[in-house]
Amino acid sequence: MSDATVYQVVVNDEEQHALWPARTAPPAGWRVEGFQGSEEACMAHVDRVWPDIRPLSLRRRLAEPSAGPEQAAPAAARARPPPRAPGGGRGRAGPRRGPWGAG
């Protein structure tokens, strides 16, 4: 059986991307990025547009001349995936690869 759900790509202020069912509004803190389609098409799009999956705050902190990985760890710890949508919104890694995506 194939999944006929149409997904949309959503993004948060940390430039993290996730898939969300197109029939529902994204959760608070997430906005529609503009791409929608099958799960596979959305995942391919996210892979193209989000090659560095570190949160924006971590990338900025590591770009500072005096920054080191030990200073950046708290920012990475604050990053949270979106809550699950009714019917299953999915983070970048999807249900089989992500830490929060239990299908």
C-alpha positions in Angstrom: 0.0 0.0 0.0 1.4 3.4 -0.9 1.1 6.5 1.2 -1.0 9.0 -0.7 -0.4 11.8 1.8 0.8 15.1 0.3 3.5 16.7 2.5 4.9 20.2 2.7 8.3 21.2 3.8 8.4 23.4 6.9 11.3 25.3 8.4 11.9 26.9 11.8 14.0 29.9 13.0 17.0 27.6 13.4 16.7 26.7 9.7 15.8 23.1 10.5 13.5 21.4 8.0 10.8 18.9 8.5 7.9 17.3 6.5 4.4 18.1 7.6 1.0 16.9 6.1 -0.1 19.6 3.6 -3.7 19.4 4.9 -2.7 20.8 8.3 -1.1 24.0 9.4 2.5 23.6 10.7 3.0 23.7 14.5 4.0 26.9 16.4 7.5 28.0 15.5 7.4 26.4 12.1 6.5 28.0 8.7 5.8 26.6 5.3 8.9 26.6 3.1 7.0 26.4 -0.2 7.7 22.9 -1.5 5.1 20.1 -1.3 4.7 16.6 -2.8 5.1 13.0 -1.9 7.3 12.0 1.1 10.0 10.9 -1.2 9.9 14.2 -3.3 9.9 16.3 -0.1 12.8 14.3 1.4 14.8 14.8 -1.8 14.1 18.5 -1.7 15.2 18.8 1.9 18.4 16.9 1.1 19.2 19.4 -1.6 18.4 22.6 0.3 19.6 21.6 3.8 23.1 20.0 3.4 24.3 21.2 6.9 21.8 19.9 9.4 23.3 21.8 12.4 21.0 24.4 13.9 21.6 28.0 12.7 22.7 29.1 16.1 25.3 26.4 16.3 26.6 27.2 12.8 26.9 30.9 13.8 28.6 30.1 17.1 31.1 27.8 15.4 31.8 30.5 12.8 32.9 32.9 15.6 36.7 33.1 15.8 36.9 32.2 19.5 34.2 29.5 19.3 35.0 25.8 19.8 32.7 22.7 20.0 32.6 22.8 23.8 31.0 26.3 23.7 28.5 25.3 21.0 27.0 22.3 22.7 24.3 24.1 24.6 22.8 25.5 21.4 22.7 22.1 19.9 20.9 20.7 22.9 18.2 23.4 22.6 17.2 22.3 19.1 13.9 20.4 19.1 12.0 18.7 16.3 8.4 19.7 15.7 5.6 17.9 17.5 4.0 15.1 15.6 1.0 16.1 13.5 -2.2 14.1 13.5 -1.4 11.6 10.7 2.3 11.9 11.2 4.4 15.0 10.4 8.0 13.9 9.8 11.4 15.4 10.5 14.1 15.4 7.9 15.2 11.8 8.5 11.7 10.4 8.3 10.3 7.6 10.4 13.0 5.1 9.8 16.1 7.2 10.3 15.2 10.0 12.6 15.4 10.2 16.4 11.8 11.4 16.8 10.2 9.8 13.7 8.7 6.6 15.0 6.3 5.8 12.1 
